[in-house]
Amino acid sequence: MKTTYRYIFLLLALFFISFSCSKKDEAKNSENILKGNAEIVVDETLFPIVEDQKIIFETNYDATISIVSQPENQAIAALLSGKQKIAILSRKLSVAEETQIKNKNITPKVTHFATDGVVFIKGISSATTSIDLADVVNFLNGKNIASIKGLVFESANSSTVRSLTELAKIETIPQADNIFSVNTSEELIKYIAENPEYVGIVGLNWLTQPTVENQKYVDAIKMLSVKGINQNEFVFPSQDMIASQKYPLARDLYIINCQGYAGLGMGFGSFITGEKGQRIVLQAGLVPARFPSRKIVTRKEIIKEENK
């Protein structure tokens, strides 16, 4: 009798294992590199460029991509936990993070697709047009800097916070009345537009491609030229200055695919690094990883119209 129960138990176990595997296979089979549904977690500071890519990708292929916009720390945590399989970030994974994913028998595919910049902004009525990174570092380290009344970040866990803490060689942004964060990039831009004496720190893409609702606030702020540490000149965060690597706060953008199979992560990654995707990057005011080709038509003869 015990043997009979044991066989029944084993048969049920095999059934549930088979059912679970078939569900996973079904999910994979319903999705390929150009078809199906996928979710991508995106560093909130990079949302506009990813949304542009998603819209064009979906119009070209039978695919639906959902974007989850989160601060960098939360986006990486979702990727490491396995809750999300595809992420777009402004940095590569650390060795420890990559090892954590590889321990799940998945090798992350990391692809550079664009370069943007962390920019400083002030209200358009402010007389200030530039900022020295040495002053920013000193301000973050508690020193009084006459030219900086306050620094405002879009989120305490954002990639812009990480960029500045690494620069200032501090672990966290100090808690102070004149150093604080809001919740999103849109909120930050609105705050600086309404409080022009403060300095905001935001991703470039939110200024080159503002939402319709945020356009009026973008029109009320300006980007500052930046002097890098131990540098002699102030550099404006323009597309050509970022491309020439002269802007001191340029940063590379990456798509990180941890799906572990040939799904939409692979297809979307190929799209944004391909001809169409790189043109979208260029038109968005960022710097593509590969500049798209230009077609030049030459003619052997020039036909002149006769004067009538």
C-alpha positions in Angstrom: 0.0 0.0 0.0 2.8 2.4 0.9 4.5 1.6 -2.4 1.2 2.4 -4.2 1.0 5.8 -2.5 4.6 6.5 -3.3 4.0 5.8 -7.0 0.9 8.1 -7.0 3.0 10.8 -5.3 5.8 10.5 -7.9 3.3 10.7 -10.7 1.7 13.8 -9.3 5.1 15.4 -8.8 6.1 14.6 -12.4 2.8 16.1 -13.6 3.3 19.4 -11.7 6.9 19.6 -12.9 5.8 18.9 -16.5 3.0 21.5 -16.2 5.4 24.1 -14.8 7.9 23.5 -17.5 5.3 23.6 -20.2 4.1 27.0 -18.9 7.6 28.4 -19.1 8.1 26.9 -22.6 4.7 28.4 -23.6 5.9 31.9 -22.4 9.1 31.5 -24.4 7.2 30.2 -27.5 4.8 33.1 -27.4 7.7 35.5 -27.6 10.6 35.8 -29.9 13.0 38.7 -30.8 10.3 40.6 -32.8 7.1 39.3 -31.3 5.2 39.1 -28.0 5.2 41.1 -24.8 8.0 42.2 -22.5 8.5 44.5 -19.6 11.6 46.7 -19.3 12.7 48.5 -16.1 14.3 51.9 -16.9 16.3 54.4 -14.9 13.9 57.2 -14.5 16.4 59.8 -15.8 16.4 58.0 -19.1 12.7 57.5 -19.6 12.1 59.9 -22.6 14.6 58.2 -25.0 13.4 54.7 -24.1 9.8 55.7 -24.6 10.7 57.0 -28.1 12.4 53.7 -29.0 9.5 51.7 -27.7 7.0 53.6 -29.8 8.9 53.1 -33.0 9.7 49.5 -32.2 6.1 48.7 -31.6 5.0 50.3 -34.9 7.4 48.2 -36.8 6.9 44.8 -35.1 4.1 42.7 -33.5 5.4 43.5 -30.1 4.3 45.2 -26.9 6.8 46.6 -24.5 5.8 47.9 -21.0 8.2 50.4 -19.4 8.6 50.5 -15.6 10.3 53.8 -14.7 12.2 53.7 -11.4 15.2 55.3 -9.7 18.5 53.5 -10.5 18.8 51.7 -7.2 15.3 50.2 -7.5 15.8 49.3 -11.1 19.0 47.4 -10.3 17.4 45.7 -7.3 14.5 44.5 -9.6 17.0 43.1 -12.1 19.0 41.3 -9.5 16.0 39.7 -7.8 14.8 38.4 -11.1 11.6 40.4 -11.0 12.7 42.2 -14.1 14.8 40.6 -16.9 15.6 43.7 -19.1 16.9 47.0 -17.8 18.2 50.3 -19.3 20.7 52.0 -17.1 23.4 54.6 -17.1 26.1 52.2 -15.9 27.2 48.7 -16.3 26.7 46.1 -13.7 29.4 45.7 -11.0 31.3 42.5 -10.7 29.3 41.5 -7.7 26.0 42.2 -9.5 27.0 40.3 -12.6 28.1 37.4 -10.5 24.7 37.3 -8.7 22.9 37.0 -12.0 25.4 34.5 -13.4 24.7 32.3 -10.3 21.2 31.9 -11.8 22.8 30.4 -15.0 22.1 33.6 -16.9 24.9 35.6 -18.6 23.8 39.3 -18.8 24.2 40.8 -22.3 25.2 44.4 -21.8 25.0 46.7 -24.9 26.1 50.4 -25.1 23.6 52.3 -27.2 24.0 56.0 -26.4 25.7 58.7 -24.4 24.0 61.5 -22.5 25.0 63.8 -19.7 24.1 64.8 -16.1 23.3 68.5 -16.4 22.9 71.4 -13.9 19.9 73.7 -14.4 18.7 77.1 -13.0 15.7 79.3 -13.5 16.0 81.4 -16.7 15.7 84.6 -14.6 18.9 83.7 -12.7 22.1 85.6 -13.8 24.1 82.4 -13.3 25.2 80.7 -16.6 28.0 78.3 -15.4 29.0 76.2 -12.5 32.4 74.8 -11.2 32.4 71.1 -10.3 35.0 71.9 -7.6 32.4 74.2 -5.9 29.7 71.5 -6.2 32.1 69.0 -4.5 32.9 71.4 -1.7 29.2 72.2 -1.2 28.4 68.5 -0.9 31.1 68.2 1.7 29.6 70.8 3.9 31.4 73.9 2.8 29.7 77.2 2.3 29.8 78.2 -1.4 28.4 81.7 -2.1 27.5 80.9 -5.7 25.3 77.9 -4.7 22.2 78.5 -2.5 21.0 74.9 -2.8 21.2 71.6 -4.8 18.1 69.7 -5.8 18.1 66.1 -7.1 15.1 64.3 -8.7 15.3 61.3 -6.4 17.5 60.2 -3.5 18.2 56.9 -5.3 18.7 58.3 -8.8 21.7 57.8 -11.0 22.5 61.5 -10.9 22.9 61.2 -7.1 25.3 58.3 -7.7 27.3 60.4 -10.2 27.7 63.3 -7.7 28.5 61.2 -4.7 31.2 59.4 -6.6 32.6 62.7 -7.8 32.5 64.1 -4.2 33.8 60.9 -2.7 31.0 60.6 -0.2 28.7 57.6 0.5 25.4 59.5 0.5 24.0 62.9 -0.2 24.1 64.9 3.1 20.7 65.7 4.7 20.4 69.4 4.8 17.9 72.2 4.1 19.9 73.3 1.1 20.5 69.8 -0.3 17.4 67.6 -1.0 15.5 65.6 -3.6 12.0 65.6 -5.0 10.4 62.5 -6.5 10.8 62.6 -10.3 12.7 64.5 -13.0 9.5 66.3 -14.0 9.0 67.5 -10.4 12.6 68.7 -10.3 12.3 70.8 -13.5 9.0 72.3 -12.2 10.7 73.1 -8.8 13.7 74.8 -10.4 11.5 76.8 -12.8 9.6 78.1 -9.8 12.7 78.5 -7.6 15.3 80.0 -9.9 17.9 80.6 -7.1 18.4 76.8 -6.6 20.5 74.5 -8.8 18.9 71.3 -10.1 20.7 68.1 -11.3 18.9 66.2 -14.0 19.5 63.9 -17.0 19.9 65.7 -20.3 17.2 63.8 -22.1 14.4 65.3 -20.0 15.4 68.7 -21.4 15.9 67.8 -25.0 12.5 65.9 -25.1 10.2 67.3 -22.4 6.7 66.0 -22.1 3.9 68.3 -23.3 2.9 69.0 -19.7 6.4 69.9 -18.7 7.3 72.0 -21.7 6.4 75.3 -20.0 8.7 74.5 -17.1 11.6 73.5 -19.4 11.1 76.9 -21.2 11.6 78.6 -17.8 14.9 77.0 -17.0 18.4 76.9 -18.6 21.3 74.5 -18.6 24.6 75.7 -17.1 28.1 75.3 -18.6 30.3 73.2 -16.4 34.0 73.3 -15.5 35.4 69.9 -14.7 37.8 69.1 -11.8 41.3 70.4 -12.7 40.0 71.8 -16.0 40.3 75.3 -17.3 37.3 75.9 -19.4 33.5 75.8 -19.0 31.7 73.4 -21.3 28.1 73.5 -22.3 26.3 70.1 -22.3 25.6 70.2 -26.1 25.5 67.1 -28.3 28.8 67.9 -29.9 30.6 68.6 -26.6 29.4 65.2 -25.2 30.4 63.5 -28.4 33.9 65.0 -28.3 34.2 63.9 -24.6 34.8 67.4 -23.5 31.7 67.6 -21.3 32.9 66.4 -17.8 29.6 64.7 -16.8 28.9 62.6 -19.9 27.7 59.0 -19.2 27.2 56.0 -21.4 23.7 54.3 -21.5 23.3 50.5 -21.6 20.5 48.0 -22.2 21.1 44.9 -20.0 19.4 41.8 -21.1 19.0 38.9 -18.5 16.2 37.0 -20.2 18.5 34.0 -20.9 16.8 33.2 -24.2 16.1 34.8 -27.6 13.3 37.0 -26.6 12.2 40.7 -27.1 15.2 41.8 -25.0 17.5 40.7 -27.8 15.3 42.1 -30.5 14.8 45.5 -28.7 18.6 45.7 -28.0 19.3 45.0 -31.7 16.8 47.7 -32.7 18.1 50.5 -30.6 21.7 49.8 -31.6 20.7 49.5 -35.3 20.2 52.2 -38.0 16.7 53.3 -36.9 17.4 53.2 -33.2 20.6 55.2 -33.5 18.8 57.8 -35.6 16.2 58.2 -32.8 19.1 58.7 -30.3 20.6 61.4 -32.6 17.3 63.2 -33.1 16.7 63.1 -29.3 19.8 65.3 -28.8 21.9 62.5 -27.4 25.0 60.9 -28.8 24.5 57.5 -30.5 26.9 54.6 -29.9 27.3 54.4 -33.7 26.5 57.3 -35.9 23.9 56.3 -38.5 25.0 56.4 -42.1 24.1 59.2 -44.5 23.1 58.5 -48.0 24.7 60.9 -50.5 23.2 60.9 -54.1 25.6 62.1 -56.8 24.7 63.0 -60.3 26.9 62.8 -63.4 25.2 65.8 -65.0 23.7 69.0 -63.7 20.7 70.0 -65.6 20.1 73.7 -65.8 16.6 75.0 -66.3 16.2 77.4 -69.2 15.1 80.8 -68.3 11.5 81.4 -69.4 
